[in-house]
Amino acid sequence: MSNVFLDFGAIKIYWYSIILLIAFFIGGTLALREAKRKQISENFMTNYFFYLVPIVIIGARLYFVIFNLNYYQSNWIDILKVWEGGLAIHGGLIAGILFTYYYTQKYHVPFLKLLDIVSVSLIIGQAIGRWGNFMNKEAFGPITTLESLQKMLIPDFVITGMKIGGIYHIPTFYYESIWCLIGFLLMLLLRKYKNLKVGNLTSFYLVWYGIGRFFIESLRQDSLMFGFIKMAQMVSVIMIVIGIIMFVFSKKSSSSKKY
């Protein structure tokens, strides 16, 4: 299975880039529809996404590069090759949240209100984006057997794609994609809850994704490391804690605004 979508000789278009574009398009479309329902102008949102998308990509790439400096110190030009993979979601999250805070403060839009809108789009975008990892044969788990994978009811094409270098691996990208898809469906249901408060969807995202990523990361063979600690697990714990604090605070705060 090739990771190249179209090959024009000197120019190649990779599946990774195509899948990310699809993820951004679907996530962005959903966010625009929800923002309209929340009476946030389309002009505000389109300008927001115009800046957000490249900032998130740069943040995700820099995060990945920082934890792979030994390689990139000798291969600086490869930093630009984002189509080959190497975008860390946590770096994108950090950059995106910081920019969102700045942007909402500048235009006087409630920060958590916008985060609630974007978090729903984000989690479905992650569910889709993980398939870019599949095409690049990355974000996989430990060695396993064909029989073990077949017993897990994993689709045959995924099993075939997880045969890397003649050896089968556990498809951790697939687990995370399914986990995010379930989270997305739950968030759509939560959005209809009449007593939902501003920030609740964001706190749910932080806890849900944090829990899933923590356990899935324990299987990953290509984790970004800080010493002997897997960075994704450490950040996941922080996300869970922040999400719980946000939820508890929203319950205790009598001034919390409801949807």
C-alpha positions as CSV (number, residue, x, y, z in Angstrom):
1,M,0.0,0.0,0.0
2,S,1.6,3.3,-1.2
3,N,1.5,6.4,0.9
4,V,1.4,8.5,-2.3
5,F,-1.9,9.7,-3.6
6,L,-0.8,11.1,-6.9
7,D,2.7,10.9,-8.4
8,F,3.7,13.5,-11.0
9,G,7.3,12.6,-10.9
10,A,9.0,15.6,-9.4
11,I,5.9,16.4,-7.4
12,K,4.1,13.9,-5.2
13,I,0.8,14.4,-3.3
14,Y,0.7,12.2,-0.2
15,W,-2.3,10.5,1.4
16,Y,-1.3,12.0,4.7
17,S,-1.8,15.5,3.3
18,I,-5.1,14.6,1.7
19,I,-6.5,13.0,4.8
20,L,-5.5,16.0,6.9
21,L,-7.2,18.3,4.5
22,I,-10.4,16.2,4.7
23,A,-10.2,16.3,8.5
24,F,-9.8,20.1,8.5
25,F,-12.6,20.5,6.1
26,I,-15.1,18.3,8.0
27,G,-14.1,19.7,11.3
28,G,-14.2,23.3,10.1
29,T,-17.6,22.9,8.4
30,L,-19.1,21.5,11.6
31,A,-17.6,24.3,13.6
32,L,-19.1,27.0,11.2
33,R,-22.5,25.5,11.5
34,E,-22.4,25.3,15.3
35,A,-21.0,28.8,15.5
36,K,-23.9,30.1,13.5
37,R,-26.3,28.4,15.9
38,K,-24.4,30.1,18.8
39,Q,-24.7,33.5,17.0
40,I,-21.0,33.8,16.3
41,S,-20.4,35.5,12.9
42,E,-19.2,33.5,9.9
43,N,-16.7,36.2,9.2
44,F,-15.2,35.8,12.7
45,M,-14.9,32.1,12.2
46,T,-13.4,32.1,8.8
47,N,-10.7,34.6,9.8
48,Y,-10.1,32.5,12.9
49,F,-9.6,29.3,10.9
50,F,-7.4,31.2,8.4
51,Y,-4.9,31.8,11.2
52,L,-5.6,28.7,13.3
53,V,-4.8,26.0,10.8
54,P,-1.2,27.0,10.0
55,I,-0.6,27.9,13.6
56,V,-1.8,24.4,14.7
57,I,0.4,22.7,12.0
58,I,3.4,24.7,13.0
59,G,2.9,24.0,16.7
60,A,2.4,20.3,16.0
61,R,5.5,20.1,13.9
62,L,7.7,22.1,16.3
63,Y,6.6,19.9,19.2
64,F,7.6,16.8,17.2
65,V,10.9,18.3,16.1
66,I,11.9,19.3,19.6
67,F,11.6,15.7,20.8
68,N,13.6,14.5,17.8
69,L,16.4,17.1,17.8
70,N,19.1,14.5,17.4
71,Y,17.8,13.7,14.0
72,Y,16.8,17.2,12.8
73,Q,20.1,18.9,13.9
74,S,21.7,17.0,11.0
75,N,18.7,17.2,8.7
76,W,17.3,20.7,9.0
77,I,15.6,20.6,5.6
78,D,13.5,17.6,6.7
79,I,11.7,19.9,9.2
80,L,9.7,21.2,6.3
81,K,8.6,17.8,5.1
82,V,5.3,17.6,7.0
83,W,3.7,15.5,4.3
84,E,5.9,12.6,5.5
85,G,4.3,12.7,8.9
86,G,5.6,14.0,12.2
87,L,2.8,16.2,13.5
88,A,2.3,15.8,17.3
89,I,-1.3,16.5,18.3
90,H,-0.4,17.8,21.7
91,G,1.9,20.5,20.1
92,G,-1.0,21.5,17.9
93,L,-3.4,21.6,20.9
94,I,-1.1,23.9,22.9
95,A,-0.6,26.3,19.9
96,G,-4.3,26.2,19.1
97,I,-5.4,26.9,22.6
98,L,-3.0,29.8,23.0
99,F,-4.0,31.4,19.7
100,T,-7.7,30.9,20.5
101,Y,-7.3,32.7,23.8
102,Y,-5.5,35.6,22.1
103,Y,-8.1,35.7,19.3
104,T,-11.2,35.6,21.5
105,Q,-9.7,38.3,23.8
106,K,-9.0,40.5,20.8
107,Y,-12.5,40.3,19.4
108,H,-14.4,39.9,22.7
109,V,-15.8,36.5,22.2
110,P,-16.1,34.1,25.2
111,F,-13.0,31.9,25.2
112,L,-14.7,28.7,26.5
113,K,-17.7,29.2,24.2
114,L,-15.4,29.0,21.2
115,L,-13.4,26.1,22.7
116,D,-16.6,24.1,23.2
117,I,-17.4,24.6,19.5
118,V,-14.0,23.7,18.3
119,S,-13.5,20.7,20.6
120,V,-16.3,18.8,18.9
121,S,-14.7,19.5,15.5
122,L,-11.3,18.7,16.9
123,I,-12.2,15.2,18.1
124,I,-13.8,14.1,14.8
125,G,-10.8,15.7,13.0
126,Q,-8.5,13.5,15.1
127,A,-10.6,10.4,14.3
128,I,-10.1,11.1,10.6
129,G,-6.5,12.3,10.8
130,R,-5.3,9.1,12.4
131,W,-5.8,7.4,9.1
132,G,-3.0,9.5,7.7
133,N,-0.8,7.7,10.2
134,F,-2.0,4.5,8.8
135,M,-1.0,5.4,5.3
136,N,2.4,6.5,6.5
137,K,2.8,3.3,8.5
138,E,3.3,5.1,11.8
139,A,1.6,5.3,15.2
140,F,1.7,1.6,15.6
141,G,2.0,-0.7,18.6
142,P,4.1,-3.8,19.5
143,I,4.7,-6.9,17.4
144,T,1.8,-9.3,17.2
145,T,0.6,-12.1,15.0
146,L,-1.9,-12.3,12.2
147,E,-4.1,-14.7,14.2
148,S,-4.2,-12.3,17.2
149,L,-5.3,-9.4,14.9
150,Q,-8.0,-11.4,13.3
151,K,-9.4,-12.4,16.6
152,M,-9.9,-8.7,17.4
153,L,-12.3,-8.2,14.5
154,I,-10.0,-5.6,12.9
155,P,-10.8,-5.0,9.2
156,D,-8.6,-7.0,6.9
157,F,-7.2,-3.9,5.1
158,V,-6.0,-2.5,8.4
159,I,-4.3,-5.8,9.3
160,T,-2.6,-5.9,5.9
161,G,-1.4,-2.3,6.4
162,M,0.0,-3.2,9.8
163,K,2.4,-5.7,8.3
164,I,5.5,-3.5,8.4
165,G,8.7,-4.9,7.3
166,G,7.1,-8.4,7.1
167,I,6.0,-8.2,10.8
168,Y,2.5,-7.5,12.1
169,H,2.0,-4.7,14.6
170,I,-1.0,-3.7,16.8
171,P,-2.8,-0.9,15.1
172,T,-2.8,1.7,17.8
173,F,-3.8,4.4,15.3
174,Y,-7.0,2.4,14.7
175,Y,-7.8,2.2,18.4
176,E,-7.4,6.0,18.8
177,S,-9.5,6.7,15.7
178,I,-12.4,4.6,17.1
179,W,-12.0,6.2,20.5
180,C,-12.2,9.7,19.1
181,L,-15.2,8.7,16.9
182,I,-17.1,7.4,20.0
183,G,-16.1,10.6,21.8
184,F,-17.4,12.7,18.9
185,L,-20.8,10.9,19.0
186,L,-21.0,11.4,22.8
187,M,-20.2,15.1,22.5
188,L,-23.0,15.5,19.9
189,L,-25.4,14.0,22.4
190,L,-24.0,16.1,25.3
191,R,-24.5,19.2,23.2
192,K,-28.3,18.6,23.3
193,Y,-28.3,18.4,27.1
194,K,-30.4,21.4,28.3
195,N,-28.3,22.0,31.5
196,L,-25.0,22.0,29.7
197,K,-22.7,24.8,30.8
198,V,-20.1,26.7,29.0
199,G,-16.8,24.8,29.2
200,N,-18.5,21.4,29.8
201,L,-17.8,20.1,26.2
202,T,-14.2,21.2,26.5
203,S,-13.8,19.5,29.8
204,F,-15.3,16.3,28.4
205,Y,-12.9,16.4,25.5
206,L,-9.9,16.8,27.8
207,V,-10.9,13.9,30.0
208,W,-12.1,11.6,27.2
209,Y,-9.2,12.1,24.9
210,G,-6.7,12.1,27.8
211,I,-7.9,8.8,29.1
212,G,-7.9,7.1,25.7
213,R,-4.5,8.5,24.7
214,F,-2.9,7.6,28.0
215,F,-3.7,3.9,27.6
216,I,-3.2,3.7,23.9
217,E,0.2,5.4,24.2
218,S,1.3,2.7,26.5
219,L,1.3,0.4,23.4
220,R,2.9,2.9,21.0
221,Q,6.4,2.0,19.8
222,D,7.2,5.4,18.3
223,S,6.4,7.7,21.3
224,L,8.0,11.1,21.9
225,M,10.1,10.6,25.0
226,F,11.3,12.9,27.8
227,G,13.9,10.7,29.4
228,F,12.1,7.5,30.3
229,I,8.7,9.2,30.3
230,K,6.3,9.1,27.4
231,M,5.4,12.7,26.8
232,A,1.9,11.9,25.5
233,Q,1.1,10.1,28.7
234,M,2.3,12.9,30.8
235,V,0.3,15.5,28.8
236,S,-2.7,13.2,28.9
237,V,-2.7,13.2,32.7
238,I,-2.5,17.0,32.7
239,M,-5.4,17.1,30.3
240,I,-7.5,14.8,32.5
241,V,-6.8,16.9,35.6
242,I,-7.6,20.2,33.9
243,G,-10.8,18.7,32.5
244,I,-12.0,17.5,35.9
245,I,-11.2,20.8,37.5
246,M,-13.1,22.7,34.8
247,F,-16.1,20.4,35.2
248,V,-16.1,20.7,39.0
249,F,-15.7,24.5,38.9
250,S,-18.6,24.8,36.4
251,K,-20.8,22.9,38.8
252,K,-19.8,25.1,41.8
253,S,-19.9,28.4,40.0
254,S,-23.3,30.0,40.3
255,S,-22.3,32.4,37.6
256,S,-21.7,29.8,34.9
257,K,-23.7,30.5,31.8
258,K,-25.8,27.8,30.3
259,Y,-26.2,27.1,26.6
